[in-house]
Amino acid sequence: MTFDIEMIKKVYAGFPERIEAARKLMQRPLTLAEKILNAHLWDGSPTQVYQRGIDYVDFAPDRVAMQDATAQMALLQFMQAGKMKVGVPSTVHCDHLIQAKIEATTDLQNAINQNNEVYNFLESVSDKYGIGFWKPGAGIIHQVVLENYAFPGGMMIGTDSHTVNAGGLGMVAIGVGGADAVDVMAGLPWELKFPKLIGVKLTGKLSGWLSAKDVILKVAGILTTKGGTGAIVEYFGDGAIGLSCTGKGTICNMGAEIGATTSLFGYDDSMGRYLRATGREDVAAAADGIASHLTGDPEVYADPEKYFDEVIELDLGSMEPHLNGPFTPDLATPVSKMKEAAAKNGWPTSIEYALIGSCTNSSYEDISRAASIARQANDLEIESKGQLTITPGSELVRYTIERDGFISTFKELGANVFANACGPCIGQWDRAGADKKEKNSIVHSFNRNFSKRADGNPNTHAFVGSPELVTAIAIAGDLTFNPLTDPLYTKSGKRVMLEEPVGEELPSKGFDVEDAGYLEPAEDGAGIVVKVAEESERLQLLTPFSAWDGGNLLGAKLLIKAEGKCTTDHISMAGPWLRFRGHLDNISNNTLTGALNSFGGATNKVKNQLDGTFGEVPAVARVYKAAGVASVVVGDSNYGEGSSREHAAMQPRHLGVHAVIVNSFARIHETNLKKQGMLGLTFMNENDYNLIQEDDTFNFVDLEAFAPGKPLTIEVVHADGSVDVVMTKHTYNEQQISWYRAGSALNMIKEENAK
């Protein structure tokens, strides 16, 4: 079944005219990213040339996708918007709340028992407002989207940073906060700063132990976690065409870890094969009809330096497998150098756990290649020294790989199969012994490996690699194992070498599934009542944030000066806190508990300036709020990197934080702050970060004149009475300033719908 085929045909019908209009305006050939962006302008065909990285532009995305953790807050906001039905096709996917602990069936049932209140809420809201609902166990949002909804040349937003996975099917797919999703579901334009463009030319061909995962691991090492910020990464070249569609998805998926707005590939035969294999022959036929519009112009790819802001060229034939980490996804180490790197840095080399699967590396191709390694170990009677776990990306994939014998192969090796859900990748892994906080190493084929990410243990060193490499390392039980050069030993002591992994791009017998897990919404949801119990610990109806009084902000107190890496995980930790994603007040008790305080070097311990005592960050924030005192958060570079988690903006707002001042922001987090009616500012002089002291008071002396492009002046008053005047810059346009005036973007939507 093809979802929304008429919408797709309508998008394609307008493509040629809009792209030709853009080409005439720019008077030059176009990249694929430019084609898709210009084909999705809110006002129709382009009438002006937008400046990359400068102009804010209104777009009309084709669809919205939400995972269950973020959907709660997004839909709680949408319920306040005054709409009877979503304005574009939208879906909810129950994947984040399933904790990995024992095995798939048990873990899934435990999740249903524990989260029934939330699942019922999401299902009823979906039913009422015309939203497609994917049940717990159906699969991970990004894999399900790739299998069912993504289409070449489309534009979608999703309330998860790895929405970008759909770029593997040639779609501009962008991770956003829930407030952005509300805009689009309410039928309003979606605003984005027109992205810069990074071109990645791939030459050569993958072979042997190399996989698509190694491409993005290498790119992450080049660009770092912030090198893609504000940019779309477009892959092209013979090497790109030679990759499978799901391999392309893997590369795009982990593009979130370089801060990229999204990543994408041009339409080619591999995408057509995947569309047909997943039952979307009609989409493939429609794409074939406008194929020239669904990739960059040939002149662009022939001379990319003229059209992209930055160009990277990689020869796939000369690369080697990589492992990235620990504690950051951009620390790239070739496997041949891992022994040296581990010794130099004191990384534990014994591997107790290895995990494959997730939204990015659970395709049929990935699993088949990893299974070929497991099969060798079984046939040669090699015992796996590390515990291997499998996390299928969807029920479609799980059912098919079970049918084709891959799961039994893994189980013969001693592997454990978790539910079709996010689990360990997002901190939903109840790992036995993690509470001891022992120093150890794990390997996985996920994306993120920040401290405490997988199992909550800050001393777990997590390294990211391809599924086949992770499987081999699990068997060896050694981080430094290089399957290209290092032997293994059978039970009898025989020295053997693993052969190169082999697999199938798509199942030769086709995909199969009994129940994919989809529920169609009611045709008319007017009579459906969505109830939220007042005494609920997990769900809470929202109260609008207060509007700005129009005056200067004076006497605000420093809440915390965060030092070093401060991701959305540090600002709003996941794991056990996921259960409170629908209850703003309860989840606010984790606000900035993971951030490192520049004063004292501890986490979750800050000074209460009103009485001189020290307390937990949320507790001190609540004291300030109760006293009617505004508070300020100061941060370092790339503040808010990581997930699309809008709670990282909503929670400080709820606790009375009025401004976040940093050296630089991650894109999504900056937008989320704006949406929630907060000041997101950056130091004009990064050295001014060093001026901030523990007892500081902040006076925003010219906020009354808040305007686009105009810096804001802040008096930083120290405890001894001395004052430093700090200049800050911002990226607010007129519309975003109107959100600030109203108290939030949602407040404005409600006002507009009430007229």
N, C-alpha and C positions, 0 to 999 in steps of 0.2 A: 504493500500500500504506500502510495506517495502522499505525504501531507502537503497541503497548501499548493497543489500544482497550479491552480489558476493564478495565485499570487506570483509564483515564479514566472509563469508565462507573461504576466503583465509587466514584471520587472524587465524581462528580456525584450519585450516589445518596445520599450522606451530607450533601450541601450544605444542603438546606432545613432539616433538623433542627438542624444545628450553628449555622447562621446565626440561626435563630429563638431558640435558646438564648442566643446572644450578645446578641441584641437585647433579650431579657427581662432579662438580667443588667444591661445598661447602661441599659435603660429609655429608649432613644433610637434614632433612625435610625443607620445604619452607613455608613461609607465603604467603597469597594471593598476597599481594603487591609485594613481590619478584618475584612471578610467572609472573605477568603482566609486571613488569618492564623488566625482563629478556627476555620476549617474544617480546618486542618492541625495542630492541637494534638496532641502526642504522646499525651496521655491521653484523646483523644476530644473529646466536646462540652465547651465551656467551663463551668467551674464558678466562676470568679472574674474580676473585672475587673482587667486588667493596667495598670500605670502606664507610660505612654509614656516612654521614655528612662531608666527606672529598673529595672523588673523584667526579670530574665533568664527566658526562657521556652523550654521544650523543644518543638521542632516535628518533624513527620514529612514531609519533602520527598518528592515523587513520583518524582523522578529526579535523576541526577547526570550532568554532562557535563565532560569533561576534554580540554584541548588537549595536543598531544604534548610540549611543553616541560615543562609542569607535571605531566602524567600520569606521567612517569617517576618522579618522587619520590613522587607520590601512590600509585602502584602498588607501588613498593618498600616503602612503609610498609604498604600493605594486605597484602602478602605475609607480613608479620610479625604480622598480626592474628589468625591462626588460623582463618580462615573458608575454606570450600570454594567459595562462590559469593556474588556480590554480593546484598545484601538488597533493592535497588530497581533498576529499569532504569537502566543506565549505559552511556555511550559514550565512546570515545576518537577524537579527530579530529587527523589529521596535517597541520597547517597552519603551524606556527611555524618549522619547521626548513628551509623552502625559501627559499633566498636569491635575491633578485631581482637579476639582473645583465644578462642578454642578452635572452632572450625565453622564453615559457612552456615550450615543449617542451624546450629545452636546459637551462633552469634546473631543471625538474622532474627530468630524468634525472640531472643533477649532484647534486641533493639525494638521490635514491635511492642513487646510488653512494656518497656521503659519509656518509649516515646509515643505511645498511642495517642495521647492528648494532642501532641504537635502534629502527627500524621493526620488525625481527624480534622484538625483546624485547616491544614494545608489543602486537604482533599475537598472540604466543604467550600473554602474560599475559591478554589480552582473551579469547582462545579458552578458556583454562583456567578463568577465573572467571565466564564468562557475560556478557561485556561486548561490546557492538556496536562494530565497528571500521570507521572511515572512512579509506580509503587516502590516501596523499599525492596531491594533485591533486583530491580529491573536493570540497574547498572549505574555507572558513573556518568554524570551529566555530559561531559565532553565527548565521551565515546558514543553515547546514545544520540547526541546531536549529530555527530559525524555519520552515523549509520542511518539517520532518519530525516534530518532537517537541513543540514548544510548543503549549499549549492554554489557552483562557480559564479563569481560576479555578484553575489549577494552581500548584504550588510546586516549584521546582527550585533546585539549587545547581550552580555550575560553577567550575572552578579557573581562572578568568580574570575580571577585573573587568568585562568587557563582556558577561558572561552576561546582564546586564540588558536586552540587546536583545530578549529574549523578552517583555518588558513590552508590546511592540507588539502581541502577541496576547493581552493581558490576563492575563499570568502574573506572579506574584511570583517573579522569577528573580534570584538573588543570587550575586555573586562571592565566593569563599572561597579559603582556602588548602587545600593537599592534605590536611592533617590533618583538616579538617572533612569533606572528601569521604570519607575513610577511615571516620569515624564513621558516616556515612549508609550507605555501602556495606557496613559491618559489621552493619547492622541496628540501630544505636543511635540515640537521639534526637539532634537537632541543636539546639544552643543558640544563641539570639540575644537580645540586649537588645531588648525590645519597642520598635519604632521610633516616633519622632515622625512627624507627618504634615504634609506641605506640599502644599497644593492650588494648582494652576495652572489658572485659568479662561481658556479661549481663546474669544474671540468673533471674528466676522468670517470672512473666507475668504481663503485664499492665492490670489494671482494674479500674472501676469507673471513677473518674475524671482525672486519669493519662493519659498522651498521649506521643507519641514519642517526642514531643517538650520538655517535661520535662526531657527527658534523656540528650539532648544536653545542656539544661539550667543548669542541674546539673554538667555535664562534664566541661562546661565553667567556672563554679564556682570553680572547682578543678584546672584546668590547667591555667586559666586566659587568657588574650588576646594574650599572647606571649608564652604560654606553649607548643603549638603545632608547633612553628616555625621550619621549616626545617624537619618536620616529616609527615609521613602518619599515620593516625589513622585507625586501622583496628578493626572492631567490630565482635564479635563472641560469641558463647554460645547459650544455649537454648532460652534465652531471646531475642537474636538477630533474631533467626529463627522464633520466634513467632510474630515479627513485620510485618506489611504490607510493600509492596515495597515502596509506597509513604511515609510511616512513616520512613523507612530507608532513603529516600531522604531528608526528613526534617532534620534528624540528621546530615547527611553529609553536607547539605546546610549550616547550621550554624557553621559547622566546620571551615568556613572561619574566624569566629570571635575569634577563639583561635589561629589563625595564621597558621593552619595546611596546608601543601602542598596540601593534599586532604584527604578525608575519604572514606571508602568503606566497603561493606558487601560482604560476599561470596554468590554465586548463590544458590538459594533455591526455594522451591515451590511458594513462594509469588511472586518472580520475574517472574517465568514462567506464573503464573496467570495474572500478569500485562501485560506481553508481548502479551499474547493471547487476553486479553481484548482490547488492543490498536491495534489489527489487525496485529500482528507480529508473527503469529504461526510458520513461517519458522525460525525466529530467536530463538524462544523457542526450537524448535526441534533440531536446530544445537547446541544450548547450552546444551541441554540434552545429546547430543552425546559425549560431553567432560566434563561433569559435575564435575568429580573429579578434573579436572585441574582448575576449576573456583571457588575454595575455598581453604583455607589453608589446609595443610596436617594435618590429625588427631593428629599426635604426637605434632604438634605446639600448637594446642588448648588444648591438655591434659596437657602440661607443658609450658605455655606461657612465664614464666620468663626466660627460656633458649633462647628464640628466638626474643623477643621484648626488646627494650631499656628501656621501662617503661610499666608497666601493671596497669590498674585500673579495679577494680571489683565493679559492681553495682548490687544490688538486686532490681529488678523492683517492687517486691511485698512489699518492705518496704519504697519505696519512696513516696513523696507527691508532689502535683503540686507546681510549682515555678513561681515567677515573677523575672526577672532580670533587674536591673537598679537602678537609672537613670544614664544617661550620659556615661555608659559603659556596654557592653553586658555580662560581666563576674561577675557582682555584684548580686549573686544569693540569693534570699530570699524565703524560703518556705512560702506558703500562710498563714500558721498558725502563722508565725512570722512577717507578714507584718504590723499589727497594731502597734506592738512594734517598729519596724524599722522606720516606718513613723513618729511616735511621737519623737523618738530619733533624727532623722535627719532633721526634719522640712519639710518633703515632703508634698505637698498639697494632700489631700485625695479625694477631689471632682473630679469626672471623667466626663468631658464634652464630650469627644470623645473617641471612641474605634474602632479600625480598624482590620479587619481580612482579610485573603487572602495573596497574594503575591506569589513569586516563590516557597516559601517553605511551605506554609500552605494554599494552595488553591486546594488541591486534592478533589476528590469526597468524600472520607472518612472524611476529615477535615470539609468540608462544611456540610455534612450530620449530623455529630455530633453536630456542632454548631447550625444547624437548629433545632435539637431536643430540644435544650435549648430554642430557640426562640419560638418554637411551644408551649412549656409548658407555657411560659409567656403569649402568646396569649390566650391559652385555659383557663388560670386562671385569665385573665384580669388584668395582672400586667403591668403597664406602664413603659417603659424603661426611666430611668432618664438620661442616656447618649445617645448621638447620635452614632449609630452603622453604619459603612460603610463596604461594601464588595468589595474586589478587586479580581475577578476571575483570575486564572493563565493562562488560554487559552480559545479560542473560543470553543474548544471541551468540556472543563469542563463547561463553561458558558451555552452553549446550552443544555447540559445534565441536569444540575441542574435546569435550567428553566423548561425544560420538566417535571422534577420530582417534581416540586412544591416548591423547596427550596427558590427560589428567592421571590415568592409571600409570603411565610412564613416570610421572613426577612422584606419585605416591609410592611406587616401587623404590624410588630413591630416598624415601622418608619424608618427602615434602608435605606440607600442610596447605590446604586450600581454604582461603578466607572468602567471605561473601563478596558479591559484585558491588563493591563500595570503596570509598576512599581510605578508610581504616588507617593503617600506619603512616600513610603519606601525609596526613593532616594532623597527626598527634592522637589519633583514635586507635591506639595500640596499647592494650593492657599487657605489657611484656613482663613476664615473671622476673622478679629480681631488679627491675629498673629502679625501684625505690631505694636500693642500696647505693645508687649513684657511683657505681664503680666505673673506672676508666676502661673503655672498650671501643672496638670498631665494628661497624656493620657496613654492608654494601647493599645498594638497592638501585632499581631502575626508575626511581621517582625523579622529582625535579628539585625539591627544596631539601636542604640539609642544615638549616639553622640550628643553633643550640636548643636542645629540649624538643625539637620538632617531632620526631617520630615517637619516642617513648617517654618523654618528660625528663630524661636523665641528661643533665648538662654536660656530662662527661662521655656521652656516646658520640664517637667520631663517625659521622655518616659520609660515605663516599658514593657518588652517582656514576653508574655505568650502564652499558647496554644489557638487556636481559640475558643474552648468551654469555657475555663476559661475567656477569654476576653469578650465573649458574656455575660456571667453571670455577670461580673463586670460592663459591660455597662448597663445592666438592673438595677443593684443595684445603679449605679452611685457613687460607693465608692471603692477606691483603696484597702481598707482593708477588703473588703467583702470576706469571705471564704465560698464557696457554700457547703462545707462538714459539716459546723456547724452553719452557720448563716441563719436566716429566711428572707423572703421577705414578702411584704404586698400587697394584691390585692387592687383594687379600692375601694372595700367596707371595707377595713381595716382588712381582714382576714389574719391571720398569716399562711404562707405556707413555705415549703422547696422545693427547686428544686430537682428533681430526677436526677440520674446520666445520663450523655449523652449517647446516643446510635447512631449508624450509620452503614453504610455498607462500607466494604473495597472497593468494586467495584459495579457499578450500576447493579442491577438485570436485568434490561432491556437492558443492554449494553450501551456503549457510542454512541452518535449520534451527527452529525454536518451537516449543510448545506454547508458552505464554511469555511474551516479551515484557509484560507488566504495565501496559498502557491503559488508562481510563479516559474515555472521551467525556468532556464536560456536558452539562445539561444544555439543551437548545435554548431554554429560557430559564435563567436562574433567579428571576425576580422573587419567587416565593421561598427561596432557600435562606434560612437564618443562620448566620455565623455567630456562635456563642463563645465568649471568652469568660471563664469563671473568675469572679473578683478575687477569690482566694488562691488562684493559680500561682505557682512558683515559676512557671515556664512561659506564660503568655500574659501580656499586659497591653491593654489599649493605650494608644499614645496620647499624650497631652501636648499641644503645640508649644514650641519654644517661644519665648518672649521676643517681641519686636525691638529693634534698636530705638532708643529714645532720641536719637539724632544728635546727641552731645558727645563731647570728648570723654574718653575712658580714663579715669584718674584713680590712683591709689590701688591698682591691681598688684597682687602679690605673686612672687615666683612660687610655683608649685614644685617644679622639678627642672633641673638643667640636665638633660639626658646626654650622656657622653658616648661617642662611638656609634656602632650600628644600633639603630632603633627601628625595627621592622613593625609591621602591623601585628606580628606575633608578640612583640614586646609591649605594644600599646594595648592590645586586647587578645590575651592568650586564648588558644583554642583548647584542644583536649577536653578535660572535664567541664570546661566552661561552655562548650557547645550547647549544653542542655538549657542554657539561659538566653539563647540568641533571640527569643521572642519576648523577653522580659528586660526592658532597658534598665530598670533600677537594679535588679539583681545582678545582671552581668556587669554593671558598672563597678562592682566590687573587685574586678580584676584590672581596672584601668591603670596602665603604666606600671604594673607590678613587676614586669620583666625588664624595665628600663634601668640602665646603670646610672645612678646619681653621681654627677661629676664631683659633688662634695661628699667625701667619705668613701666613695667607691663601692657602695652597697646597692642592692636592689630593694625596692619597696620600703625605703626608709628615708623620709624627708622631714625637714624642719617646719613646724607650725609657727609662723611668725607672730601669731596672736598671743601665744603664751610661752614660746621658747622651747616647747617639748618636741619630741620626735615621734612620728607615727607612720603608718602605712599610707601610701599615696592617696588611695580613694578616701580614706578616713579624714586625712588633712583637707582634701578638696571639699568634702562635705562640711567640715567646720567652717571653711571660708564661705561656702555658699549660704549656710545657715546664718552667718553674720552679715550677709549682704555684701561680701567682699569678692570682687572679681579675681580670677587667678590667671596666670600665664605659664605656658610650657615653652621651654627653650630646648632646641635640638641641634644636632650636628648635620652632617651631609647625608643626602638621599633619605631623609626622614620619611618613614611610612612605606619603605620598600616592602615588597611581598605581595600579599593577597589583596583582593578588592574590598576587603572587610570594612564596610562603612561604620561598623560599631566603633572602630578606632577613631572615628570623628564624632559619632553620636554620644559616646560615653563621656569624653571630656566636656562636651557641650552640656550634657545633662548634669554634670557635677560642677558647673559654674566656671569652666575654663572659657575665656573670651578670645584668647589669641594664642597661636602657636608660631613661634619665631625661630627659624632654623637657617642653616647655611644653604641647604637645598632640599627640595621635596621630590619624592616619587610622584609620578603623574596622577595616579588614581586617588591617592590620599589627599593631595592638594585640592582636587575637584570635590572630594567628599566633604572636606572642611567647608568649602564655599557653599555647598548644598545645604549644610546644617547651620548656616548663619554665623560662621566663625571667621576670624581674621587669620588667614594663612599668609605669613610674611617671611621674607628672607632678608638677612643682613646684607646691606650694600657692600660693606667691608667684612669679609669673613672673619677677620681678626677680632671684630667686635664681640663675637661669641665669647672670647676670653675675658671680656670686661664684666660679664655677668657674675654676680656674687650671690651667696646663699640667702642673704637677708634683703634682697633687692625689692624695690617697689617701682612699678612702671606707670608712667603717665603718657598717654597717647594724646599729645597736645594739639594736633591738627586733624583729628579724626572727623571733625565737623565738616571738613573740606574734602572728604574721601571721594576720589575721582579716578577714572582710568588713567594710568601712566604717571600719576602723581605720587611721589614717595611719601611715606608717613614718618613723622618725627616722633621719637620716643625718648622721654627723659627717664633715665635709669638712675634712681635715687638709692644710694648705698646707705648702710647702717650708720656710717659716720657723718652723714649729711651731705657728702660730696655727690656730685651729679656728673654722669656721662651722657651726652646726647648722641643717640644712635639713630642712624638713618636706615630705613627699611624700604624695600621695594615689593611690589605685588603684581599679579597678573589679572586682577579683576577688571572686567569690562562693565558697561552700564547695566546689563541684565544681571550680572552676578552681584553688583552692588545693590541692586533692587532686592535680591534674595537676602542680603545682609540687613537691609532696612526692614524687611518683613519679618525677619527672625529665622527664616529658612526658605528654601525653594518650595517646599510643600505648602507652607503658609500662602505663598503666592498662587499656587495652583488652586487651592481651596477658594481664595478670593476671586479668581477668574471664573471658576465654575459656579460660584454663587451669584454672579451678575445676571 
